Amino acid sequence: MLKVGLTGSIGSGKSTVVRMLAGLGAFVIEADAIARELMQPGKSVFRTVVEHFGPKILDEAGSIDRRRLADAAFGEMGGSGPRVQELNELVHPAVIGYQDEWMEQVGREHPGAVAVVEAALLLEAGAAQHFDRIVVVTCPVEERVRRWAARTGTDVAAARRELQRRLAAQWSEEAKVQMADFVIANAGPPAATEAQVRELYRKLAAEAAAGRVSVG
């Protein structure tokens, strides 16, 4: 089995690339979905995060409101400074452990598989050594802003401010590319991205089938 970590800056189109890889036969999981599960009421990560950030991050039903948590972690405009590193230290170890267990299970059940973990902060979390290959998805900043505005239903100016706030906690795109084994340039039409992803999967699947990867 080939363990693949896929990352990129916010708004670069990581989820789009992951969906394409899944359609080609890769096993995929998203770190954000793992974090959502681990922060459900009753889970240990939920209790730890609420203890550190307080009940202000909870909604009326007693669940973590991700917008409120983002404001607390990244710093509200005109409010307190960012505490994103604190949040990452609480959540990342549990997410990485979950990812490792998932990949081990995929490897047991499908020895020749390509297992892809999509994580925005994969490199920042120091998780690169958990993977055989690193894929970075790139996209120009203004395109990322446009996509974020469309996704969140906000205007471009608000989207730009929000991305700047969040990008302050991430490595630059250039730094991520330096760590990459493969780069997907997701700036053009979907067909162009899909062609790159097909070629990427061909190479990854060939490696997985040949067994030219590290074990454990």
Disulfide bonds with the S-S distance in Angstrom:
none
